[in-house]
Amino acid sequence: MITIQREKELRATIRQQKSQGKRIGFVPTMGNLHDGHIALVNRALHLCDYVVTSVYVNPLQFGANEDLEKYPRTLVADKEKLVQAGNHALFLPQTSQIYTGGLEEHTKVVVPNLTEDHCGASRPGHFDGVTTVVSILFNMVQPDVAVFGQKDFQQLAVIRKMVQDLHMPVTVEGHPTIREDDGLAMSSRNGYLDANQRKTATILYQTLQQTTDKLKNSFSSKPVNDDFALLETEARAKLTEAGFRPDYYNIVASDTLRPATADDKEITVLAAAYLGNTRLIDNISITL
Ligand code: PAF
């Protein structure tokens, strides 16, 4: 695996690979890699001939009171995992290269509507930071395929919309969430949990499973709007009782991320909840 820090070197490498007819796969990450990230790299390796993974903790997507400073930086271990996986190039840009005009002055990419609710409501500006950095990275790497995890369901929807609206020549591939044995979705933020919180954390996925089981099995015909609202309230109460501070628990149409209605067939249950200061997110999609 080669490690690249400069845009010029990255562009030369990509040019050379493309001149040999190679398809470029790209996995953008913020590091602290776990099996969920490695699954994205494996998917990219399956779909493409040459895979670039970036590690960059993007300040633009963190709010003022969020965990930018303490976000885990584990580059040595990350490199080992990427080498094991067979990743070809690791791109490690600096903030001065990404935001050449400075963070405040920099051009931003904004996807309206899809970014307003759920994580967007509790993390104002977060998705503008994500779409801006992903656009910059896409322009630098020029991938044929980029792979993102479905754990960040809203992020994936927002990136798909950006790529479509801006006619970006990249195929966005979503990869199913990789889970620990007890069901907890893998996340770099799981490392913030103490032993008790780690045990409790699994209840988030269990609650999502209970909601989707009820959606599929508890209604003689299809659930209607009041049923969705009742299931959301029940789930929030269950999470609170278990020791979470629910941020949101929303049953939505999978394509628009708007509140689900009786007409929707593709449904996603999106959840975010705090354990102490750690914010966990997860989701399950079903077809009714
Ligand atoms: O999902 C992430 O880790 C980040 O939001 C991403 C896509 C790497 C952009 O910084």
Residues whose N, C-alpha, C, O or C-beta is under 5 A from the ligand:
A	BS01	PAF	P28 T29 M30 Y56 N58 V130 V133
